């Protein structure tokens, strides 16, 4: 129960709100984008924010539900496309896509390339390990186990947390094994190829719940992150999306999605 208490700490207050979706009264207060098509790119590799459901083969998740609701409120059509994490920010910056979503942490250095929406979710990073792990219980004791390895995607917040908050500040440290997708890091953890994956609470919840005891969370939170959608610099979509985010927070829609994806939904596979 310890891991569940920590993982859900950031959204516990939201769950006190009844499970209801939008009130039509808010629609008149929002911009109308006239039914135009907006291309939204994601990775489909970050459950429960966005992933391919193994039971149905359909792309689903918190961010899909949120974006579909935003599109309905603002009257635009969404065209979803996929790309890898390491290509996403640059591709959005170059104007290949109009919006990017994949649990992207709002950071000053990224703001040099893209514009961010207001935060739609706050999360914390946790240490995801195998269920039988007994060699370490927090960041300090992990660092002391010299042959213990971390799996991470290059250029992500978990990568930099591993480098600067757990290890020695060397971005070339051989104790960090790099993978192309977040899902691949978790598979490596399960297989015993690495011993730790850093992930925020939103992903940790899904993986722990679906692991049948094979994964657990240890230690205390290592940091707080705000997630936002990204846009090409100067995009005229930022203000309407921000208005919709504000409305969805105020009317309980985001709280309902939190309940759906973090408490009611149990990932298969």
C-alpha positions as CSV (number, residue, x, y, z in Angstrom):
1,X,0.0,0.0,0.0
2,X,3.0,2.3,0.5
3,X,3.6,2.7,-3.3
4,X,-0.1,3.4,-4.0
5,X,-0.2,6.1,-1.3
6,X,2.9,7.8,-2.8
7,X,1.9,7.4,-6.4
8,X,-1.6,8.8,-5.9
9,X,-0.5,11.7,-3.6
10,X,-0.5,14.2,-6.4
11,X,-4.0,13.5,-7.5
12,X,-5.7,12.5,-4.3
13,X,-7.5,15.9,-3.9
14,X,-8.9,15.6,-7.4
15,X,-10.7,12.4,-6.6
16,X,-13.0,14.1,-4.1
17,X,-14.9,15.6,-7.1
18,X,-17.8,13.5,-8.5
19,X,-17.2,11.6,-11.7
20,X,-19.0,14.0,-14.1
21,X,-18.0,15.5,-17.4
22,X,-18.4,18.9,-18.9
23,X,-21.3,21.2,-18.3
24,X,-22.6,22.7,-21.6
25,X,-22.6,26.2,-20.1
26,X,-18.8,26.4,-20.4
27,X,-18.9,25.9,-24.2
28,X,-20.1,29.4,-24.9
29,X,-17.2,30.9,-23.0
30,X,-14.6,29.2,-25.2
31,X,-13.3,30.2,-28.6
32,X,-14.8,28.5,-31.6
33,X,-12.1,27.2,-34.1
34,X,-14.6,26.6,-36.8
35,X,-14.2,22.8,-37.3
36,X,-10.7,23.0,-38.6
37,X,-8.3,20.1,-38.5
38,X,-5.5,20.1,-35.9
39,X,-2.7,17.5,-36.2
40,X,-1.7,16.2,-32.8
41,X,1.4,14.0,-32.4
42,X,2.1,11.5,-29.6
43,X,4.3,8.5,-28.9
44,X,1.7,6.0,-27.6
45,X,4.3,4.6,-25.2
46,X,3.5,6.3,-21.8
47,X,0.6,4.6,-20.0
48,X,-1.8,5.6,-18.7
49,X,-1.4,9.0,-20.5
50,X,-1.3,7.4,-24.0
51,X,-0.6,3.8,-25.1
52,X,-2.0,1.1,-27.3
53,X,-4.4,-1.1,-25.3
54,X,-3.2,-4.7,-25.7
55,X,-6.7,-6.0,-25.4
56,X,-8.2,-3.9,-28.3
57,X,-5.2,-2.6,-30.3
58,X,-6.6,0.9,-29.9
59,X,-4.7,4.0,-28.9
60,X,-6.2,5.2,-25.6
61,X,-5.3,7.1,-22.4
62,X,-5.8,10.2,-20.3
63,X,-4.3,12.5,-22.9
64,X,-6.5,11.1,-25.7
65,X,-9.6,11.6,-23.6
66,X,-8.5,15.1,-22.6
67,X,-7.6,16.2,-26.1
68,X,-10.8,14.8,-27.6
69,X,-12.8,16.8,-25.0
70,X,-10.8,19.9,-25.7
71,X,-11.4,19.5,-29.4
72,X,-15.2,19.2,-28.8
73,X,-15.2,22.3,-26.6
74,X,-13.2,24.3,-29.1
75,X,-14.9,22.9,-32.2
76,X,-11.9,21.4,-34.1
77,X,-11.2,18.0,-35.6
78,X,-8.1,16.0,-34.3
79,X,-5.8,14.1,-36.6
80,X,-3.5,11.9,-34.5
81,X,-0.1,11.0,-35.7
82,X,2.8,9.2,-34.0
83,X,6.5,9.8,-33.7
84,X,9.3,8.8,-31.3
85,X,10.0,10.8,-28.2
86,X,13.5,11.9,-29.3
87,X,12.1,13.4,-32.5
88,X,8.9,15.0,-31.1
89,X,10.0,18.3,-29.7
90,X,12.1,19.2,-32.8
91,X,9.3,18.1,-35.1
92,X,6.8,20.3,-33.4
93,X,9.2,23.1,-33.3
94,X,9.7,22.7,-37.1
95,X,5.9,22.9,-37.6
96,X,5.4,19.3,-38.8
97,X,2.7,18.9,-36.1
98,X,0.5,21.5,-34.5
99,X,0.4,20.0,-31.0
100,X,2.5,17.4,-29.2
101,X,1.4,15.4,-26.2
102,X,3.2,12.6,-24.4
103,X,3.6,13.7,-20.7
104,X,6.0,16.5,-21.7
105,X,7.6,18.2,-18.7
106,X,7.5,22.0,-18.9
107,X,11.1,23.1,-18.8
108,X,12.8,26.4,-19.6
109,X,15.3,24.9,-22.1
110,X,12.4,23.3,-24.0
111,X,10.6,26.7,-24.1
112,X,13.4,27.9,-26.4
113,X,12.1,25.6,-29.1
114,X,8.4,25.3,-28.5
115,X,5.6,27.0,-26.7
116,X,3.8,25.2,-23.8
117,X,0.2,25.2,-22.7
118,X,-0.6,25.8,-19.1
119,X,0.0,22.7,-17.0
120,X,-2.7,20.1,-17.2
121,X,-1.2,17.7,-14.7
122,X,1.4,17.7,-11.9
123,X,3.4,14.6,-11.3
124,X,6.4,13.3,-9.3
125,X,9.2,10.9,-10.2
126,X,9.5,7.6,-8.4
127,X,11.8,4.6,-8.5
128,X,10.2,1.6,-10.3
129,X,12.0,-1.7,-9.5
130,X,11.3,-5.4,-9.6
131,X,9.0,-6.7,-6.9
132,X,11.7,-8.8,-5.3
133,X,14.3,-6.1,-5.2
134,X,16.0,-6.0,-1.8
135,X,19.5,-4.5,-2.4
136,X,18.3,-0.9,-2.2
137,X,15.3,1.1,-1.0
138,X,16.0,4.7,-2.1
139,X,18.2,6.8,-4.3
140,X,21.2,6.9,-1.9
141,X,21.3,3.1,-1.4
142,X,20.8,2.5,-5.1
143,X,23.9,4.6,-5.8
144,X,25.9,2.5,-3.4
145,X,25.1,-0.7,-5.3
146,X,27.9,-0.3,-7.9
147,X,26.6,-2.9,-10.4
148,X,23.0,-1.7,-10.3
149,X,21.8,-0.1,-13.6
150,X,19.2,2.5,-14.6
151,X,17.2,2.3,-17.8
152,X,16.3,5.7,-19.4
153,X,15.4,7.5,-22.6
154,X,18.1,10.1,-23.5
155,X,17.0,13.7,-23.1
156,X,14.1,13.0,-20.7
157,X,13.5,14.2,-17.2
158,X,14.1,10.7,-15.7
159,X,17.5,10.6,-17.5
160,X,18.6,13.9,-16.0
161,X,17.2,12.9,-12.6
162,X,19.3,9.7,-12.8
163,X,22.4,11.6,-13.7
164,X,22.2,14.5,-11.3
165,X,20.1,13.4,-8.4
166,X,21.1,9.7,-8.1
167,X,24.5,9.2,-9.7
168,X,27.5,11.5,-10.1
169,X,26.5,14.1,-12.6
170,X,28.2,12.3,-15.5
171,X,25.8,12.1,-18.5
172,X,28.1,9.3,-19.9
173,X,27.9,7.2,-16.7
174,X,27.9,3.5,-17.9
175,X,25.4,2.7,-15.2
176,X,22.7,4.4,-17.3
177,X,21.5,2.2,-20.2
178,X,19.7,4.1,-22.9
179,X,16.5,2.9,-24.7
180,X,14.4,4.4,-27.5
181,X,11.1,4.2,-25.7
182,X,9.9,4.3,-22.1
183,X,8.2,0.9,-22.6
184,X,11.5,-0.6,-23.6
185,X,13.0,0.5,-20.3
186,X,10.3,-1.2,-18.4
187,X,10.7,-4.4,-20.4
188,X,14.4,-4.3,-19.6
189,X,13.6,-3.9,-15.9
190,X,11.3,-6.9,-16.0
191,X,13.9,-9.0,-17.8
192,X,16.6,-8.1,-15.3
193,X,18.7,-6.1,-17.8
194,X,18.4,-3.0,-15.7
195,X,17.5,-2.6,-12.0
196,X,15.7,0.7,-11.9
197,X,13.5,2.9,-14.1
198,X,12.6,6.4,-13.0
199,X,9.0,7.3,-13.9
200,X,6.5,9.8,-12.8
201,X,3.5,8.8,-10.7
202,X,1.1,8.6,-13.6
203,X,3.0,5.9,-15.4
204,X,4.1,4.1,-12.2
205,X,0.5,3.5,-11.2
206,X,-0.4,1.6,-14.4
207,X,2.7,-0.5,-14.4
208,X,2.5,-1.5,-10.8
209,X,-1.2,-2.4,-11.0
210,X,-0.7,-4.6,-14.1
211,X,2.4,-6.4,-12.9
212,X,0.9,-8.9,-10.5
213,X,3.5,-8.1,-7.9
214,X,6.5,-8.2,-10.3
215,X,7.0,-4.4,-10.0
216,X,6.9,-2.0,-7.1
217,X,7.8,1.6,-6.3
218,X,10.5,2.3,-3.6
219,X,11.8,5.5,-2.0
220,X,10.5,9.0,-1.8
221,X,9.5,11.3,-4.7
222,X,12.6,12.7,-6.5
223,X,11.0,15.8,-7.9
224,X,7.9,17.5,-9.1
225,X,7.0,18.0,-12.7
226,X,4.2,19.9,-14.5
227,X,3.0,18.5,-17.9
228,X,1.9,20.6,-20.8
229,X,1.0,20.3,-24.5
230,X,3.6,21.7,-26.9
231,X,3.2,23.9,-30.0
232,X,5.4,25.6,-32.6
233,X,6.6,28.9,-31.4
234,X,4.0,31.6,-31.8
235,X,1.1,29.2,-32.3
236,X,-2.4,30.7,-32.2
237,X,-3.6,27.5,-30.6
238,X,-2.0,28.2,-27.3
239,X,-4.6,30.6,-26.0
240,X,-7.7,28.5,-26.9
241,X,-6.1,25.4,-25.5
242,X,-5.3,27.2,-22.3
243,X,-8.9,28.4,-22.1
244,X,-10.1,24.9,-22.5
245,X,-7.7,23.5,-19.9
246,X,-9.0,26.1,-17.4
247,X,-12.6,25.1,-18.1
248,X,-11.9,21.4,-17.8
249,X,-10.2,21.9,-14.5
250,X,-13.0,24.0,-13.2
251,X,-15.9,21.8,-14.2
252,X,-14.4,18.5,-12.9
253,X,-13.6,16.9,-16.2
254,X,-9.9,16.4,-15.4
255,X,-10.8,15.1,-12.0
256,X,-13.1,12.5,-13.7
257,X,-10.3,11.5,-16.1
258,X,-8.0,11.1,-13.1
259,X,-10.5,8.7,-11.5
260,X,-11.0,6.8,-14.7
261,X,-7.3,6.3,-15.5
262,X,-5.7,6.1,-12.1
263,X,-8.3,4.3,-10.0
264,X,-10.9,2.6,-12.1
265,X,-8.8,1.4,-15.0
266,X,-6.5,-1.6,-14.6
267,X,-4.1,-2.0,-17.5
268,X,-4.1,-5.4,-19.2
269,X,-0.9,-7.3,-20.2
